[in-house]
Amino acid sequence: MVSCPDSLTHLGCGGLGREDDISRPGNGFSFGPHVHDIEFAEKGRRNDYYGDGSDDVKEPVPKVKETCPSDMDRFLVLFEENDPENPFNWSGTRRWFISAVAAFLIFNATFASSLPAGVLQQMETHFNFSGEVGALVLSLFVLGFAVGPILWGPLSEHYGRRPISLYSFPLFIGTQIGCALSPNTASILIFRFLGGVFSAASLTNSGGIMSDIFDGSARGRALAGFTLAPFAGPSMAPLVSGWMNVAGVSWRWVFWLQTIVAGAALILVVFALPETFKPILLVRKAERRRKQTGDGRWWAPLEKQRVSFLRRVKDIVTRPFQMLVGEPMLLAITLYMSFVYGVIYLLFEAYPIVFTIGHHFNSGVSGLMFLPIPIGGTVACVLYVVYFDPIYQVAVKEHHPHHPPPEHRLHNSLYASLILPIAFFWFAWTSYPSVSFWAPMMAGFPLGMGTVLLYLGLFNYIIDTYLASAASALAATVIVRSFFGAGFPLFANQMYDKLSPRWASTLLAFISVVMAPIPFVLRKYGPALRRRSRTRINDV
């Protein structure tokens, strides 16, 4: 639920109630809060909220207040069995095409986040700013990933996925034009931050789209490829901008290129991205039924919600941090995911030190050093589909008709927690200029593989554990990891200068060693920890 893309996550984040249907009113994949002003019958009970045959733990059908007609429920519009308007019932080809579009939207946002990395020296010379300010060019964009969802989350619950994408993309394109035409340092920094805020709509919406169209049995496989986008984007961008720099292209053309990429994404949104948010689809269905029958009593659940926009924003801002403070299990997961995410962005400062300075590569060749990271991530996606997901499907059959305990989602994270320290130690002690560049470059392969495997496991674990509160849980992870991603590049140069590339990377390795037991602890003690939780979660 990545974010996340996010990131992942940047796998985006949002309201994920349960694996079969993780986009419902008041708790959509866009950080939605709980509904406060509607009475619910048998709250927390498994029921078929949308009439789509799934038996998830969802917010139940609104209980009509005593002042309303007793037969009002007869006019409640839900999805019928095999309803073609239910995104779960769309053809596989259509759903996978939509998922590819959603992944491209994530790629567009994360690609833009690190695209200036290859031309920072040009920009430093042109604007006469320091390396620390140059790091801000990257960090402020990622900081926008933390701020943007506070706006786009509640808006998507009011208006749906498609309108938010339609309106946010032109604004994002405008910020890229602003960057390309920036006359001074202040303007480039402001437009970079705003670019992160507006592109965060893709991170929020794209994950929600995935949850809208895939049920629990297919979610793992769908997210396997989808999770790669948040890490492939920032890893490939320095390669592109680096070779543009070598070719003598002005730094401004880097932002014109991003404008073109964002324009292509906007065309896809306009012509290939339908509305997938079920509450909005039910509202449209109710509107059609009222028009066809002339009876104004037909209604959809979302039409009865009276949660103000400001109330949603307040809940989104406060509840994630309340959960972080009150849920040690979530705090540990969030810190682990945020650390790994921060390291990915730290590498945009570390790689030039190791390869550009240490091995005397130009910015284009230094950009090539990032390639093993997305390649490793791709291998991780394949491994998940052909090995880890079949293991989970066995657990699904064993626990049928119930869902497997969330700990079954952690299998791949156990391996990832062992792979990541190896990758950091590998990179650390092969970063000598006297050692072939192939050695530190290939350390990116296990780093990419371990990162994607870790995120797939922990992301799914949060969804399965926190049920209706997963919106806030994932919001917490996205906000915190975005702060890590924005902050790590700011101290990378100083850390690598003071400690040397060997010991600076070794420090990262030791931190990853300290965090490595987290998936193992969750695997062994997760059921007991969930039973002690103060949040409404899956305690199976």
C-alpha positions as CSV (number, residue, x, y, z in Angstrom):
1,M,0.0,0.0,0.0
2,V,3.7,1.5,-1.0
3,S,3.5,4.3,-0.6
4,C,6.4,4.8,-0.4
5,P,6.0,4.1,-3.7
6,D,4.8,6.2,-1.3
7,S,7.5,5.7,-1.6
8,L,6.7,2.5,-2.0
9,T,5.1,3.9,-0.7
10,H,6.9,6.2,-1.7
11,L,4.8,3.3,-2.1
12,G,1.8,5.5,-1.4
13,C,-0.2,5.4,1.7
14,G,-3.9,5.4,2.5
15,G,-6.8,3.7,4.0
16,L,-6.4,0.0,3.7
17,G,-8.9,-1.9,5.7
18,R,-8.3,-5.4,4.5
19,E,-6.7,-7.1,1.6
20,D,-9.9,-7.7,-0.4
21,D,-11.2,-4.2,-0.3
22,I,-8.9,-1.5,0.9
23,S,-10.7,1.6,-0.4
24,R,-13.9,2.5,1.3
25,P,-15.6,5.6,2.4
26,G,-13.8,7.6,5.0
27,N,-10.8,5.3,4.9
28,G,-9.5,5.4,1.3
29,F,-5.9,4.9,0.3
30,S,-5.5,8.6,0.7
31,F,-4.9,8.7,4.5
32,G,-8.7,8.8,5.1
33,P,-9.8,9.0,8.7
34,H,-12.6,7.1,10.2
35,V,-16.2,8.3,9.7
36,H,-17.2,10.1,12.9
37,D,-20.7,11.4,12.3
38,I,-22.5,8.3,11.1
39,E,-23.8,5.6,13.4
40,F,-22.6,2.2,12.5
41,A,-24.3,-1.1,13.2
42,E,-22.2,-3.8,14.7
43,K,-19.0,-1.9,14.3
44,G,-15.9,-4.0,13.5
45,R,-18.0,-7.0,12.3
46,R,-17.2,-8.8,9.1
47,N,-19.8,-7.9,6.5
48,D,-20.3,-7.2,2.9
49,Y,-20.2,-3.5,2.8
50,Y,-20.2,-3.0,-0.9
51,G,-22.2,-6.1,-1.9
52,D,-19.2,-7.4,-3.7
53,G,-19.1,-10.8,-2.0
54,S,-16.0,-10.1,0.1
55,D,-16.0,-10.8,3.8
56,D,-13.5,-8.2,4.9
57,V,-13.4,-6.3,8.2
58,K,-14.9,-3.0,6.9
59,E,-16.9,-0.1,8.2
60,P,-20.4,-1.6,8.2
61,V,-23.4,-0.2,6.5
62,P,-24.6,3.0,8.1
63,K,-27.3,2.5,10.6
64,V,-30.2,4.9,9.9
65,K,-30.9,7.3,12.6
66,E,-34.2,7.1,14.4
67,T,-35.4,10.3,12.7
68,C,-35.1,8.7,9.3
69,P,-37.7,6.5,7.6
70,S,-37.4,2.9,8.6
71,D,-37.2,1.7,5.1
72,M,-34.3,3.9,4.1
73,D,-31.9,0.9,3.9
74,R,-34.0,-0.4,1.0
75,F,-32.7,2.4,-1.1
76,L,-29.0,2.0,-0.2
77,V,-27.1,1.5,-3.4
78,L,-24.4,-1.2,-3.3
79,F,-22.6,-3.4,-5.8
80,E,-24.5,-6.5,-6.8
81,E,-22.7,-9.8,-7.2
82,N,-20.6,-9.8,-10.3
83,D,-21.5,-6.2,-10.9
84,P,-19.5,-4.9,-13.9
85,E,-19.2,-1.5,-12.3
86,N,-17.2,-3.0,-9.4
87,P,-13.5,-2.6,-10.2
88,F,-12.8,-6.1,-8.9
89,N,-14.9,-7.4,-11.7
90,W,-13.2,-5.6,-14.5
91,S,-11.2,-7.7,-17.0
92,G,-7.7,-8.7,-16.0
93,T,-6.3,-7.0,-19.0
94,R,-7.9,-3.7,-18.1
95,R,-6.9,-3.9,-14.4
96,W,-3.3,-4.7,-15.3
97,F,-3.2,-1.9,-17.8
98,I,-4.5,0.5,-15.1
99,S,-1.9,-0.8,-12.7
100,A,0.8,-0.1,-15.3
101,V,-0.4,3.5,-15.7
102,A,-0.5,3.9,-11.9
103,A,3.1,2.6,-11.7
104,F,4.2,5.1,-14.4
105,L,2.7,7.9,-12.3
106,I,4.7,6.8,-9.3
107,F,7.8,6.5,-11.6
108,N,7.2,10.1,-12.8
109,A,7.2,11.5,-9.3
110,T,10.2,9.6,-8.0
111,F,12.2,10.1,-11.2
112,A,11.7,13.9,-10.8
113,S,12.9,13.7,-7.2
114,S,16.5,12.9,-8.1
115,L,16.7,14.1,-11.7
116,P,18.9,17.2,-10.9
117,A,21.5,15.0,-9.3
118,G,23.6,14.7,-12.5
119,V,23.6,18.5,-13.1
120,L,24.1,19.8,-9.5
121,Q,27.6,21.0,-10.3
122,Q,26.3,23.0,-13.2
123,M,23.6,24.5,-11.0
124,E,26.1,25.3,-8.2
125,T,28.3,27.1,-10.7
126,H,25.4,29.0,-12.3
127,F,23.7,30.1,-9.1
128,N,26.9,30.3,-7.1
129,F,25.5,28.2,-4.2
130,S,27.2,25.7,-1.9
131,G,27.1,21.9,-2.0
132,E,24.7,22.0,1.0
133,V,22.3,24.2,-0.9
134,G,22.7,21.8,-3.8
135,A,21.6,18.9,-1.6
136,L,18.5,21.0,-0.7
137,V,17.5,20.9,-4.4
138,L,17.0,17.1,-3.9
139,S,15.8,17.2,-0.3
140,L,13.0,19.8,-0.7
141,F,11.3,17.8,-3.4
142,V,11.2,14.7,-1.1
143,L,10.0,16.9,1.8
144,G,7.0,17.7,-0.4
145,F,6.2,14.0,-0.4
146,A,5.5,14.4,3.3
147,V,3.4,17.5,3.0
148,G,1.4,16.7,-0.1
149,P,-0.7,13.8,1.1
150,I,-2.2,16.0,3.9
151,L,-3.9,17.9,1.1
152,W,-4.5,15.2,-1.5
153,G,-5.7,12.5,0.9
154,P,-8.9,14.1,2.0
155,L,-9.5,15.7,-1.4
156,S,-9.4,12.2,-3.0
157,E,-12.0,11.0,-0.6
158,H,-14.3,13.9,-1.5
159,Y,-13.9,13.8,-5.3
160,G,-12.2,10.4,-6.2
161,R,-8.9,9.4,-7.7
162,R,-9.3,10.7,-11.2
163,P,-10.1,14.4,-10.5
164,I,-7.1,14.7,-8.1
165,S,-4.8,13.4,-10.8
166,L,-6.3,15.6,-13.5
167,Y,-5.9,18.8,-11.4
168,S,-2.5,18.0,-9.7
169,F,-0.6,17.1,-12.9
170,P,-1.0,20.5,-14.6
171,L,0.2,22.1,-11.3
172,F,3.2,19.7,-11.2
173,I,4.0,20.5,-14.8
174,G,3.9,24.2,-13.9
175,T,6.5,23.7,-11.2
176,Q,8.8,22.0,-13.6
177,I,8.5,24.9,-16.1
178,G,9.2,27.1,-13.1
179,C,12.4,25.2,-12.3
180,A,13.5,25.4,-15.9
181,L,13.0,29.2,-16.0
182,S,14.2,29.9,-12.5
183,P,16.3,33.1,-12.3
184,N,17.8,32.6,-8.8
185,T,18.4,30.1,-6.0
186,A,15.2,31.0,-4.1
187,S,13.0,30.3,-7.0
188,I,14.5,26.9,-7.9
189,L,14.2,25.8,-4.2
190,I,10.6,27.0,-4.0
191,F,9.5,25.3,-7.2
192,R,11.3,22.1,-6.2
193,F,9.4,21.9,-3.0
194,L,6.1,22.7,-4.7
195,G,6.9,20.0,-7.3
196,G,7.2,17.5,-4.5
197,V,3.9,18.6,-3.0
198,F,2.0,18.3,-6.3
199,S,3.6,15.1,-7.4
200,A,2.7,13.5,-4.1
201,A,-0.8,13.3,-5.4
202,S,0.4,10.4,-7.7
203,L,2.0,8.7,-4.7
204,T,-1.3,8.9,-2.8
205,N,-3.6,8.0,-5.6
206,S,-1.7,5.4,-7.4
207,G,-1.5,3.1,-4.4
208,G,-5.2,3.6,-3.9
209,I,-5.9,2.7,-7.4
210,M,-4.1,-0.6,-6.9
211,S,-6.2,-1.3,-3.8
212,D,-9.3,-0.4,-5.7
213,I,-8.9,-2.9,-8.5
214,F,-7.1,-5.9,-6.9
215,D,-8.5,-8.1,-4.1
216,G,-6.4,-9.8,-1.5
217,S,-5.5,-12.9,-3.6
218,A,-3.9,-10.8,-6.3
219,R,-2.6,-7.9,-4.2
220,G,0.8,-9.4,-3.5
221,R,1.6,-10.1,-7.1
222,A,0.2,-6.7,-8.2
223,L,2.3,-4.8,-5.6
224,A,5.4,-6.8,-6.5
225,G,5.9,-4.9,-9.8
226,F,4.3,-1.7,-8.4
227,T,6.8,-1.5,-5.6
228,L,9.7,-1.3,-8.0
229,A,8.6,2.1,-9.4
230,P,9.4,4.2,-6.3
231,F,13.0,2.9,-6.3
232,A,13.6,2.6,-10.0
233,G,12.7,6.2,-10.6
234,P,15.3,7.9,-8.3
235,S,17.9,5.3,-9.2
236,M,17.6,5.9,-13.0
237,A,17.3,9.7,-12.9
238,P,21.0,10.4,-12.2
239,L,22.0,8.2,-15.2
240,V,19.8,10.4,-17.5
241,S,20.9,13.8,-16.1
242,G,24.5,12.7,-15.8
243,W,24.8,11.9,-19.5
244,M,22.9,15.1,-20.3
245,N,25.6,16.9,-18.3
246,V,28.4,15.1,-20.2
247,A,26.8,16.0,-23.5
248,G,27.0,19.7,-22.5
249,V,23.3,20.2,-22.2
250,S,22.2,23.0,-20.0
251,W,20.8,22.1,-16.6
252,R,17.6,23.8,-17.6
253,W,16.9,21.1,-20.1
254,V,16.8,18.5,-17.3
255,F,13.6,20.2,-16.1
256,W,12.3,20.6,-19.6
257,L,12.8,16.8,-20.0
258,Q,10.8,16.2,-16.8
259,T,8.1,18.5,-18.1
260,I,7.8,16.3,-21.2
261,V,7.7,13.1,-19.1
262,A,5.0,14.7,-16.9
263,G,3.1,15.8,-20.0
264,A,3.1,12.2,-21.2
265,A,1.8,11.0,-17.8
266,L,-1.0,13.7,-18.0
267,I,-2.1,12.3,-21.4
268,L,-2.4,8.8,-19.8
269,V,-4.4,10.2,-16.9
270,V,-6.8,12.0,-19.3
271,F,-7.3,9.1,-21.7
272,A,-6.5,5.9,-19.9
273,L,-7.2,6.4,-16.1
274,P,-10.9,5.8,-15.1
275,E,-12.3,6.5,-11.7
276,T,-11.7,3.4,-9.5
277,F,-12.7,4.7,-6.0
278,K,-15.7,2.5,-5.0
279,P,-17.5,5.1,-2.9
280,I,-17.5,7.6,-5.8
281,L,-18.6,4.8,-8.2
282,L,-21.5,4.1,-5.9
283,V,-22.5,7.7,-5.7
284,R,-22.6,7.8,-9.5
285,K,-24.7,4.6,-9.5
286,A,-27.1,6.2,-7.1
287,E,-27.3,9.3,-9.2
288,R,-28.2,7.3,-12.2
289,R,-30.8,5.3,-10.3
290,R,-32.5,8.5,-9.0
291,K,-32.6,9.9,-12.6
292,Q,-33.9,6.6,-14.1
293,T,-36.6,6.1,-11.5
294,G,-37.4,9.6,-10.5
295,D,-37.2,8.5,-6.9
296,G,-34.9,10.7,-4.9
297,R,-34.6,8.3,-2.0
298,W,-31.8,6.2,-3.6
299,W,-28.5,7.0,-1.8
300,A,-24.9,5.8,-1.6
301,P,-22.9,5.6,1.6
302,L,-20.6,8.4,0.8
303,E,-23.5,10.8,0.4
304,K,-24.4,10.3,4.0
305,Q,-21.0,11.3,5.4
306,R,-20.8,14.7,6.8
307,V,-17.1,14.9,7.7
308,S,-15.8,18.3,6.8
309,F,-12.6,18.7,4.8
310,L,-10.9,20.4,7.8
311,R,-11.9,17.6,10.1
312,R,-10.4,15.1,7.7
313,V,-7.1,17.1,7.5
314,K,-7.1,17.3,11.4
315,D,-7.5,13.6,11.7
316,I,-4.9,12.9,9.0
317,V,-2.3,15.1,10.7
318,T,-2.9,13.9,14.3
319,R,-3.9,10.2,14.1
320,P,-0.8,8.9,12.4
321,F,1.4,10.3,15.1
322,Q,-0.9,9.1,17.8
323,M,-0.5,5.6,16.5
324,L,3.3,6.0,16.3
325,V,3.4,7.0,19.9
326,G,1.0,4.3,21.0
327,E,2.1,1.4,18.8
328,P,5.7,0.3,19.4
329,M,5.3,-2.3,16.7
330,L,4.4,0.3,14.1
331,L,7.1,2.6,15.3
332,A,9.8,-0.1,14.8
333,I,8.5,-0.9,11.3
334,T,8.3,2.8,10.4
335,L,11.9,3.5,11.6
336,Y,13.2,0.5,9.7
337,M,11.5,1.4,6.4
338,S,12.4,5.1,6.8
339,F,16.1,4.3,7.4
340,V,16.3,2.2,4.2
341,Y,14.4,4.9,2.3
342,G,16.7,7.6,3.6
343,V,19.8,5.6,2.5
344,I,18.5,5.4,-1.1
345,Y,18.5,9.2,-1.2
346,L,21.8,9.4,0.7
347,L,23.5,7.5,-2.1
348,F,22.9,10.5,-4.5
349,E,25.6,12.3,-2.4
350,A,27.7,9.2,-1.6
351,Y,28.0,7.8,-5.1
352,P,29.7,10.9,-6.5
353,I,32.2,10.8,-3.7
354,V,33.1,7.2,-4.4
355,F,32.9,7.1,-8.1
356,T,33.2,10.7,-9.4
357,I,36.0,11.7,-7.0
358,G,37.4,8.3,-6.1
359,H,37.4,6.7,-9.6
360,H,37.5,10.0,-11.6
361,F,34.3,9.1,-13.5
362,N,32.3,11.8,-15.2
363,S,28.7,12.4,-14.2
364,G,27.4,10.1,-16.9
365,V,29.5,7.1,-16.0
366,S,28.8,7.8,-12.3
367,G,25.1,7.6,-13.1
368,L,25.6,4.2,-14.6
369,M,26.7,3.0,-11.1
370,F,23.1,3.3,-10.0
371,L,21.8,0.7,-12.4
372,P,22.4,-2.4,-10.2
373,I,19.8,-1.0,-7.7
374,P,16.8,-1.1,-10.0
375,I,18.1,-4.4,-11.5
376,G,18.2,-5.9,-8.0
377,G,14.7,-4.6,-7.3
378,T,13.5,-6.2,-10.5
379,V,15.0,-9.5,-9.5
380,A,13.2,-9.1,-6.1
381,C,9.9,-8.6,-7.8
382,V,10.4,-11.8,-9.8
383,L,11.4,-13.7,-6.7
384,Y,8.3,-12.5,-4.9
385,V,6.0,-13.7,-7.7
386,V,7.6,-17.1,-8.3
387,Y,8.7,-18.0,-4.8
388,F,7.3,-15.9,-1.9
389,D,3.8,-15.3,-3.1
390,P,3.2,-19.0,-3.7
391,I,4.2,-19.7,-0.1
392,Y,1.6,-17.1,1.0
393,Q,-1.0,-18.7,-1.2
394,V,-0.5,-22.0,0.6
395,A,-1.2,-20.2,3.8
396,V,-4.3,-18.7,2.3
397,K,-5.6,-22.2,1.5
398,E,-4.7,-23.6,4.9
399,H,-6.6,-20.9,6.7
400,H,-9.6,-20.7,4.4
401,P,-12.2,-19.3,4.8
402,H,-10.4,-17.0,7.1
403,H,-7.4,-14.9,6.2
404,P,-3.9,-16.0,7.3
405,P,-2.3,-14.2,10.2
406,P,-0.3,-11.1,9.1
407,E,2.9,-12.8,10.1
408,H,2.7,-14.9,6.9
409,R,3.5,-11.7,5.0
410,L,6.9,-11.4,6.6
411,H,8.7,-14.3,4.9
412,N,10.5,-12.2,2.3
413,S,11.3,-9.5,4.9
414,L,13.3,-12.0,6.9
415,Y,15.6,-12.5,4.0
416,A,15.8,-8.8,3.2
417,S,16.9,-7.9,6.7
418,L,19.9,-10.2,6.3
419,I,20.7,-9.0,2.7
420,L,20.8,-5.3,3.5
421,P,23.7,-5.3,6.0
422,I,25.7,-7.4,3.5
423,A,25.0,-4.8,0.9
424,F,26.2,-1.9,3.1
425,F,29.4,-3.8,4.3
426,W,30.1,-4.8,0.7
427,F,29.8,-1.1,-0.5
428,A,31.8,0.1,2.4
429,W,34.9,-2.0,2.1
430,T,35.1,-2.0,-1.7
431,S,34.9,1.8,-2.0
432,Y,38.7,2.2,-2.1
433,P,39.9,3.9,-5.3
434,S,42.4,1.1,-5.7
435,V,39.6,-1.5,-5.9
436,S,37.8,-2.1,-9.2
437,F,34.7,0.0,-9.6
438,W,32.7,-3.1,-10.3
439,A,32.9,-4.2,-6.7
440,P,31.2,-1.2,-5.1
441,M,28.9,-0.8,-8.1
442,M,27.5,-4.4,-7.7
443,A,26.8,-3.8,-4.1
444,G,23.8,-1.9,-5.4
445,F,22.3,-5.2,-6.6
446,P,21.7,-6.7,-3.1
447,L,20.7,-3.2,-1.9
448,G,18.0,-2.9,-4.5
449,M,16.8,-6.5,-4.0
450,G,16.8,-6.3,-0.2
451,T,15.0,-2.9,-0.2
452,V,12.1,-4.1,-2.4
453,L,11.7,-7.4,-0.5
454,L,11.7,-5.6,2.8
455,Y,9.1,-3.1,1.7
456,L,6.8,-5.7,0.1
457,G,6.8,-7.7,3.4
458,L,6.4,-4.8,5.8
459,F,3.9,-2.9,3.7
460,N,1.6,-5.9,3.4
461,Y,2.1,-6.7,7.1
462,I,0.9,-3.2,8.1
463,I,-2.2,-3.6,5.8
464,D,-3.1,-7.0,7.2
465,T,-2.4,-6.0,10.8
466,Y,-4.1,-2.6,11.2
467,L,-7.2,-3.3,9.1
468,A,-9.4,-0.2,9.2
469,S,-6.7,1.8,10.9
470,A,-4.2,1.0,8.1
471,A,-4.8,4.4,6.6
472,S,-3.3,6.2,9.6
473,A,-0.6,3.5,10.0
474,L,0.6,3.9,6.4
475,A,0.3,7.7,6.6
476,A,2.7,7.6,9.5
477,T,5.2,5.5,7.6
478,V,5.0,7.7,4.5
479,I,5.4,11.0,6.4
480,V,8.3,9.8,8.5
481,R,10.2,8.1,5.7
482,S,9.8,11.3,3.5
483,F,11.4,13.3,6.3
484,F,14.2,10.7,6.3
485,G,14.6,10.9,2.6
486,A,14.7,14.6,2.7
487,G,17.2,14.7,5.7
488,F,19.7,12.1,4.8
489,P,21.3,13.8,1.8
490,L,21.8,17.0,3.9
491,F,24.5,15.3,6.1
492,A,25.8,12.8,3.6
493,N,28.7,14.9,2.4
494,Q,29.9,15.8,5.9
495,M,29.6,12.2,7.1
496,Y,31.5,10.8,4.2
497,D,34.2,13.5,4.4
498,K,34.7,13.1,8.2
499,L,34.5,9.3,8.4
500,S,35.7,8.3,4.9
501,P,33.5,6.3,2.5
502,R,34.5,3.1,4.3
503,W,33.5,4.0,7.8
504,A,30.5,6.1,6.8
505,S,29.0,3.1,4.9
506,T,30.0,0.8,7.7
507,L,28.0,3.0,10.1
508,L,25.0,2.4,7.9
509,A,25.7,-1.3,7.9
510,F,25.8,-1.4,11.7
511,I,22.5,0.5,11.9
512,S,20.9,-2.1,9.6
513,V,22.3,-4.9,11.7
514,V,20.6,-3.4,14.8
515,M,17.3,-3.2,12.9
516,A,17.6,-6.6,11.2
517,P,15.9,-8.5,14.1
518,I,12.6,-6.4,13.7
519,P,11.0,-8.8,11.1
520,F,12.1,-11.8,13.2
521,V,10.6,-10.4,16.4
522,L,7.4,-9.6,14.6
523,R,7.2,-13.1,13.1
524,K,7.6,-14.7,16.6
525,Y,5.9,-12.3,18.9
526,G,3.5,-10.5,16.4
527,P,0.3,-12.3,17.6
528,A,1.0,-11.3,21.3
529,L,1.9,-7.8,20.3
530,R,-1.3,-7.4,18.3
531,R,-3.4,-8.6,21.2
532,R,-2.0,-5.9,23.4
533,S,-2.5,-3.1,20.9
534,R,-4.8,-0.3,21.7
535,T,-5.8,0.2,18.1
536,R,-8.5,-1.9,16.4
537,I,-6.4,-4.4,14.5
538,N,-6.3,-8.0,13.3
539,D,-5.6,-10.1,16.4
540,V,-6.0,-13.4,14.7
